[in-house]
Amino acid sequence: MAVILIAAAVFLFLILYIAVEQDKREKFTGIAFFLATVGGIVIYGLSYSIEGKDIWADAAGVLQTLVDVGRMFVGMNNLSVFKQMLIDKGMENDAWYFLFWIVHFLAYYSMASAAILTLGKGAARKVQLWLLNVRDVELIYGITDISLAMGRHIASDPHVSVVFVGQASSAQEIAIRQMKALLLTDDVAMIPEEGLLKRISVTERKGRLKLFAISDDGEDNYNYALRLMRLLEKEKVKPSRTTLILLGREERHGGILQAGRSHYGYGEVQIYDESELTSRMLIRKFPPCNALSFDENGVAERDMKVLLLGFGVSGQEVLKKLIANGQFEGNNFSVDVFDPEYGRRDGFYRERYSSMLENYDINFHQYGGRSREFCDYLKENARTLTYLVIAIDNIPLSRKLAEEIMEFLAKYGVILPVYVCCDGTVSCYRLHEESISYSLHDMGNLFGGDMDMRAMQINHFYNDPAGSSREQWLEADYFSRMSCRASADFLYSYLKRVGALEGEEISYEKLEILSKTEHLRWSAFHYSMGYSAMTVEEWNERASEYKKQVAAGEKKLIKIGKNTDDHRHACLVTWDELDELSERENNITGGNVDYKQFDRDNILAMVELLKH
């Protein structure tokens, strides 16, 4: 019985080891083949050499040795001739027989490794499926370089099981097995259909699921997430046990896929596309506030003058992020965009963000980065530029242009870094210094992490302080979460830059400056999301509707100053106009709203949050 159990354990270990550690299989098989060959020649060579009486007998022994060595690799042996040799030499004992069978095992194994690999895949798959019952599931739809990098990152957590869905090349399959993840390629998983949730052990009563829909096709990602959401709803899985990370269009898909009070959805939703994520990484790693100096109260001491080269998909996202993160009390903000094709690329963009383009100093130039007009612009504005970005989808060209721009500016005594956003990478080039690069493969950029923790606390501040910040975050609509994230991204860098986190109490004068900047930031964010200012006429119409709802005893009252359907907001006015707006609203609602105080409180809350 002991022999049976030990043999079974060894065999199971080998097939699992070879199946999971496939990168080591070829090396292990080669070693086994070499040892078996050498061992077989020695064993059978000695066995046949004792019979040699003349040269012909020795020649026959050589041939017999080669034949028996070859037979080893198909599972056959000639134990009798080896046993006879041991008897004749008086060497018969268990150790020699153990050596005999070790050599034959290595020979048989080296030829049967393909079959063992097939068995190992099945056994490993069964083990992985069983683990889905006791671990949280992280389901990755789409097999790309980014998703594989993400899988390796997630697989380092022993409390989760990683499941890939998609078609994989042989090299990708090896990579997935190396991270001990499960690969599903059948229609039930790919579409997905009923049966998938049962297979991954996510039911009404157990299991947590995080879906990463991150294939190269944004529409496929959305469709997959939507179908899986319907399966989760049918299975009555609570939204609080689900999370979605989606490569798609944030503004288009967020509100549909996130759970709301009136519809089912994922409890936690984060949506990115590569260009949006790249521009976000630019702002986080190289915040515009670091390009400026500020006085003791936080007033900017020079203007923010931005040069953006390239207005394709990446350039358009970068422009939005720069506007949303480049507004500071005391300075003027302006952007000059150079792209010879911008007139053929900005049609939908101009329509969607018309208010943003109208409210900020944005100048478009239909010239490329090597044109005479571009060089003339650099010459005229060298000493006033503060932030330079290249967003051209050509890495070699972008690098070359960055070098040429830095060398050109140096002739005029100006040393500025040039930031390059291209193919999911953000690089910083400085004259005569080593470049710095950040890639989307850096998993911190694909998860909420600390930034979402800060955003959650900001949302908590706007809600009942006695409630749960986590539950309030799950109940917040997607746009509110976007707004909180934008606030956290900006204020973390800005408050640090102006010394508001250094421990001393913030003076009234400094608080007013910081609050004015926060209002500028809030307004810029809304403009960059396609919002426009609400007219007085519309505000009055909504005020009349509010009065009717109060008279009718309705519980859910219209928000007078915010029209989310048409993306208009009454607070998109100057700081000085907020008092009049607050008074006008209070006269209708009987409340005590103070929009300036909202900005002040937000600053104070963020200061305390970031200090701790």
JOFEN-V261431 format. One record per run of one state. SS is the DSSP state (h for helix, s for strand, l for the rest). FROM is the first residue (numbers start at 0). TO is the last residue. If there is no record, write none. Layout:
ss:SS from:FROM to:TO
ss:SS from:FROM to:TO
This chain:
ss:l from:0 to:0
ss:h from:1 to:19
ss:l from:20 to:20
ss:h from:21 to:48
ss:l from:49 to:53
ss:h from:54 to:71
ss:l from:72 to:77
ss:h from:78 to:88
ss:l from:89 to:92
ss:h from:93 to:130
ss:l from:131 to:134
ss:s from:135 to:140
ss:l from:141 to:143
ss:h from:144 to:154
ss:l from:155 to:158
ss:s from:159 to:164
ss:l from:165 to:168
ss:h from:169 to:177
ss:l from:178 to:180
ss:s from:181 to:183
ss:l from:184 to:185
ss:h from:186 to:190
ss:l from:191 to:194
ss:h from:195 to:198
ss:l from:199 to:207
ss:s from:208 to:212
ss:l from:213 to:216
ss:h from:217 to:233
ss:l from:234 to:237
ss:h from:238 to:240
ss:s from:241 to:246
ss:l from:247 to:248
ss:h from:249 to:256
ss:s from:257 to:257
ss:l from:258 to:264
ss:s from:265 to:265
ss:l from:266 to:266
ss:s from:267 to:271
ss:l from:272 to:272
ss:h from:273 to:284
ss:l from:285 to:286
ss:h from:287 to:290
ss:l from:291 to:292
ss:s from:293 to:293
ss:l from:294 to:298
ss:s from:299 to:299
ss:l from:300 to:302
ss:s from:303 to:308
ss:l from:309 to:311
ss:h from:312 to:324
ss:l from:325 to:331
ss:s from:332 to:337
ss:l from:338 to:340
ss:h from:341 to:343
ss:l from:344 to:345
ss:h from:346 to:351
ss:l from:352 to:352
ss:h from:353 to:358
ss:l from:359 to:359
ss:s from:360 to:364
ss:l from:365 to:370
ss:h from:371 to:380
ss:l from:381 to:385
ss:s from:386 to:389
ss:l from:390 to:393
ss:h from:394 to:409
ss:l from:410 to:416
ss:s from:417 to:421
ss:l from:422 to:423
ss:s from:424 to:428
ss:l from:429 to:434
ss:s from:435 to:438
ss:l from:439 to:441
ss:h from:442 to:444
ss:l from:445 to:447
ss:h from:448 to:461
ss:l from:462 to:467
ss:h from:468 to:474
ss:l from:475 to:476
ss:h from:477 to:496
ss:l from:497 to:506
ss:h from:507 to:527
ss:l from:528 to:530
ss:s from:531 to:532
ss:l from:533 to:534
ss:h from:535 to:550
ss:l from:551 to:560
ss:s from:561 to:562
ss:l from:563 to:566
ss:s from:567 to:568
ss:l from:569 to:573
ss:h from:574 to:588
ss:l from:589 to:593
ss:h from:594 to:610
ss:l from:611 to:611
